[in-house]
Amino acid sequence: MPSNKKAATDIAMVIEDLEAPVAAHIRYPSWRADEILDGLFMGGTHDDATVADPKPLYGLGGGKEFDAVVTLYAWAQPVDWEVEELRYGFGDGALYGDDITRVLRAAAWAYERWQDGDRVLVRCQAGLNRSGLVTALVLVLAGWEPADAIRRIRATRSPHALFNKHFVRWLLSDAQAAVAQMRGPGTGSGVAA
């Protein structure tokens, strides 16, 4: 087992690597979703798709793109008919108290639906930080190392994804312990009910 000093040094090196500035010429992604892994998507919210600018919901579920959506932007318009949605709006800053519990709960909800074969979208406003945090936690629940989850998200969504240093540090230093605690003792790889 590595020493605490070595583990802290490893985390510091990964943080330095993951916090390196992104080249200015790399464009931000659009609000549209990108597939992170088969059936798991990450995206944002179109500027006109907010509760402040309501639009009629057409289709009544016909031709739905996703089976389940985690919405992390409080002002996002609800998803269409026959799409299951979990909503939890929270700030794009440091995580504290109830936010940690609820973010973990949102990730567990997304993970369970994804494992059941649903096409799952995790979305926030820009599709970079809050959705990146929850998507990374879904990958951690699936057995990924946090640093590898961050790299995967940045490779498939955008190099700008997870530029929130609070989220990156929390993922690298606390996410695995938080997921283990959420699962509880003797629950294997599943998520505690």
C-alpha positions in Angstrom: 0.0 0.0 0.0 1.5 3.4 -0.9 2.4 5.8 1.8 0.2 8.9 2.4 3.1 11.1 1.3 3.4 9.2 -2.0 -0.4 9.3 -2.5 -0.4 13.0 -1.9 2.5 13.5 -4.3 0.7 11.4 -7.0 -2.5 13.5 -6.5 -0.5 16.7 -6.7 1.2 15.6 -10.0 -2.2 14.5 -11.5 -3.8 17.8 -10.4 -1.0 19.8 -12.0 -1.4 17.8 -15.2 -5.1 18.1 -15.2 -5.1 21.8 -14.3 -2.7 22.8 -17.1 -4.3 25.6 -19.2 -6.0 24.6 -22.4 -4.8 26.2 -25.6 -6.8 29.4 -26.4 -7.5 28.2 -30.0 -9.5 25.2 -28.8 -13.2 26.1 -29.1 -15.7 25.3 -26.4 -18.2 22.6 -27.3 -21.8 23.4 -28.2 -24.6 22.5 -25.9 -25.3 19.4 -27.8 -24.4 16.1 -26.1 -21.3 14.0 -26.7 -21.1 10.3 -26.1 -18.6 9.6 -23.4 -19.1 5.9 -23.5 -21.6 3.8 -25.3 -25.0 5.0 -24.0 -23.6 7.6 -21.6 -23.8 11.2 -22.8 -22.7 14.6 -21.4 -24.0 18.0 -22.6 -25.4 21.4 -21.9 -28.6 23.3 -22.3 -29.4 25.4 -25.4 -29.8 29.1 -24.5 -33.4 29.0 -25.6 -34.3 25.9 -23.6 -34.8 27.5 -20.2 -37.8 27.9 -18.0 -37.6 31.6 -18.6 -38.3 31.1 -22.3 -40.8 28.1 -22.3 -41.5 26.3 -25.5 -44.2 23.8 -26.2 -43.1 20.2 -25.9 -43.9 18.4 -29.1 -43.7 14.8 -29.9 -45.1 13.2 -26.7 -42.1 11.0 -26.5 -41.9 10.1 -30.2 -38.3 9.8 -31.4 -36.8 10.5 -28.0 -33.0 10.7 -28.0 -32.5 9.7 -24.4 -34.2 7.4 -21.9 -33.0 9.2 -18.8 -31.6 12.7 -18.1 -29.8 14.2 -15.1 -30.4 17.9 -15.2 -28.0 20.0 -13.1 -29.0 23.4 -14.3 -32.0 24.6 -12.3 -33.3 26.9 -15.1 -33.2 24.2 -17.8 -36.5 23.4 -19.4 -37.7 19.9 -18.4 -37.1 17.1 -20.8 -39.8 15.8 -23.2 -42.5 13.3 -22.5 -41.6 9.7 -21.6 -38.1 10.6 -20.6 -37.2 10.0 -17.0 -35.5 13.0 -15.4 -33.7 13.7 -12.2 -33.1 17.4 -11.4 -30.6 18.9 -9.0 -29.4 22.4 -9.6 -26.2 23.4 -7.7 -23.5 25.9 -8.0 -20.4 25.6 -10.1 -18.0 26.0 -7.2 -16.6 24.0 -4.2 -18.7 21.1 -2.9 -19.9 21.1 0.6 -22.4 19.1 2.8 -25.6 18.3 1.1 -24.3 19.1 -2.4 -21.9 16.1 -2.1 -24.6 13.8 -1.0 -27.0 14.9 -3.7 -24.3 14.9 -6.4 -23.4 11.3 -5.5 -27.1 10.4 -5.5 -27.5 11.9 -9.0 -24.5 9.9 -10.2 -25.8 6.7 -8.7 -29.2 7.3 -10.4 -27.5 7.9 -13.8 -25.2 4.9 -13.3 -28.1 2.5 -12.5 -30.1 3.6 -15.5 -27.0 3.4 -17.8 -26.2 -0.1 -16.4 -29.9 -1.1 -17.2 -29.3 -0.2 -20.8 -30.8 3.2 -20.9 -29.3 6.0 -23.0 -28.4 8.5 -20.3 -27.6 12.2 -20.7 -26.0 14.2 -17.9 -26.5 17.9 -18.6 -25.8 21.3 -17.0 -25.7 24.8 -18.5 -22.6 24.7 -20.6 -21.9 21.0 -20.4 -18.5 21.4 -18.9 -18.3 21.3 -15.1 -21.4 20.1 -13.2 -22.2 17.6 -15.9 -18.5 16.6 -16.0 -18.4 16.1 -12.2 -21.5 13.8 -12.3 -20.3 12.0 -15.5 -16.9 11.4 -13.9 -18.6 9.9 -10.8 -20.7 7.6 -13.1 -17.4 6.4 -14.5 -15.9 6.0 -11.0 -19.0 3.9 -10.1 -18.2 1.8 -13.1 -14.7 1.2 -11.8 -12.7 3.9 -13.5 -9.9 5.8 -11.7 -10.9 9.5 -11.3 -7.9 10.8 -13.3 -8.8 8.4 -16.1 -12.4 9.5 -16.0 -11.4 13.1 -16.3 -9.1 12.4 -19.2 -11.9 10.4 -21.0 -14.4 13.2 -20.6 -11.9 15.8 -21.9 -11.0 13.6 -24.8 -14.6 13.0 -25.8 -16.4 16.1 -24.7 -13.8 18.9 -24.7 -10.4 19.7 -23.3 -12.2 22.5 -21.5 -14.4 20.0 -19.6 -13.9 20.0 -15.8 -11.9 23.3 -15.7 -13.4 23.8 -12.2 -10.4 23.1 -10.0 -12.6 22.5 -7.0 -14.3 19.6 -8.8 -11.1 18.2 -10.1 -9.4 18.2 -6.7 -12.5 16.7 -5.1 -12.7 13.9 -7.7 -9.0 13.1 -7.4 -8.8 13.2 -3.6 -12.3 12.3 -2.2 -14.5 10.7 -4.9 -13.4 7.1 -4.5 -13.9 7.2 -0.7 -17.3 9.0 -1.1 -18.4 6.3 -3.6 -17.2 3.5 -1.3 -19.0 5.1 1.7 -22.2 5.5 -0.4 -22.0 1.8 -1.5 -21.6 0.7 2.1 -19.9 -2.4 3.3 -20.4 -5.7 1.5 -22.3 -4.3 -1.4 -19.8 -5.2 -4.1 -19.7 -3.1 -7.2 -23.4 -2.1 -7.0 -24.8 1.1 -5.5 -26.4 1.0 -2.1 -30.2 1.5 -2.2 
